[in-house]
Amino acid sequence: MKIPQIKDIILYEDDRIIVFNKPAGITSEQDNSHGSISLLDMGKKYCPEAMLCHRLDKDTSGVILAAKSEEDYRMFSIMFQKREIHKEYHAIIQGVRKFENFMINLPLTKKGTSRAVIDKRGGKRAETIVDSLEHFKHYTLVRAQPISGRFHQIRAHLTAVGCPLAGDVLYGGKPFFLSQVKRKYNPNTDEEEVPIMGRTALHSYSLKFEYPEGKEFLVNAPCPKDFGTMLKMLRKFDAI
């Protein structure tokens, strides 16, 4: 994938924080992949003091907060632990569901290094509030607000209530092909059809918290091109 310029993914910056719009396809921090670059790598080249206060999955795009000092890093880390930072994600799920302030309260356990499972006996408390934003014939655009911050929480929770995210093959989701919704679809070439969105349809849309002290701070990340293209195709070919 083409790595963007760091200045093109900065949503906000002042003398204490930087807010990034992480592209899908890069890790938040370094992993073991040979030659890979992370958002943290990019951030430190731009600002050596930058420290990420939280993380997103590699295939998840959207808002990430970074602090420029140890003091602010600790402050924001505590705010995340105390659930004083409000997170909002947008996701496209399979199926038509009408959620309205729907609370998913299912404990989660991390299974191995790549998956979370529902574990009502030994799992850690996990809560996600879900609202439907837009309905199509076969899909639904939803807002997911995780109250806790467990590994793969939104993906595992939505799968548990019968609506995996589009493209999330790890949790039972299927890639989205235009041929699924466009009648009389005729590909332009003899090549195999590729998905409109080649990843999990999940985007970290916003963060809201008190900053500076006593004032509300809200930052939104516009959805990336692939997410927007899928919505455009659903509105055109899968509208109710």
Protein Blocks (a to p, Z undefined) as FASTA:
>chain_A
ZZddfklmcfbdcfkbccddddehiafbdcfbehiacfklmmmmmmmmbccfbdcdfklg
cjddddfbfklmmmmmmmmmnopaccddddddedjdddehiacddddddehjlbccddfk
lmccdddddddfbdcfkbccdddddfblcehklmmmmmmnopacehilmnopacddfklm
mghiacfbfbdcddfblcdcdddfbdcddddehiacdddddddfklmmmmmmmmmmmcZZ
